[in-house]
Amino acid sequence: MDNQQTVLEGIIEDVAVALYQKWYNALDLEERTEETSKILQANANETSLWVIQTFMNKFNDAAEELK
């Protein structure tokens, strides 16, 4: 089985990493625990996927209307 990422998967991962880093950097130093980091990572992954899926759905709907 091939383990290559699709372009979309790569974009979602890049957005999730950037979002995680933004959230993590906004925390006070005493809030930066391993547990908090894991929660932020999971939330960043879920949020990135949701945002990109929502964008793609709206984009595709708008493209269909133009046909």
Backbone hydrogen bonds, N-H to C=O, Kabsch-Sander energy under -0.5 kcal/mol:
donor,donor_aa,acceptor,acceptor_aa,energy
10,G,6,T,-2.2
11,I,7,V,-2.3
12,I,8,L,-2.7
13,E,9,E,-2.3
14,D,10,G,-2.5
15,V,11,I,-2.6
16,A,12,I,-2.4
17,V,13,E,-2.4
18,A,14,D,-2.2
19,L,15,V,-2.7
20,Y,16,A,-2.7
21,Q,17,V,-2.5
22,K,18,A,-2.2
23,W,19,L,-2.5
24,Y,20,Y,-3.2
25,N,21,Q,-2.6
26,A,22,K,-1.0
27,L,23,W,-0.6
27,L,24,Y,-1.3
31,E,28,D,-1.5
32,R,28,D,-0.6
32,R,29,L,-1.1
33,T,31,E,-1.9
37,S,33,T,-2.4
38,K,34,E,-2.2
39,I,35,E,-2.2
40,L,36,T,-2.8
41,Q,37,S,-2.4
42,A,38,K,-2.3
43,N,39,I,-2.6
44,A,40,L,-2.8
45,N,41,Q,-2.3
46,E,42,A,-2.4
47,T,43,N,-2.8
48,S,44,A,-2.4
49,L,45,N,-2.1
50,W,46,E,-2.4
51,V,47,T,-2.8
52,I,48,S,-2.4
53,Q,49,L,-2.5
54,T,50,W,-2.6
55,F,51,V,-2.6
56,M,52,I,-2.7
57,N,53,Q,-2.5
58,K,54,T,-2.4
59,F,55,F,-2.8
60,N,56,M,-2.8
61,D,57,N,-2.4
62,A,58,K,-2.3
63,A,59,F,-2.3
64,E,60,N,-2.3
65,E,61,D,-1.8
66,L,62,A,-1.1
67,K,63,A,-0.6
67,K,64,E,-0.9
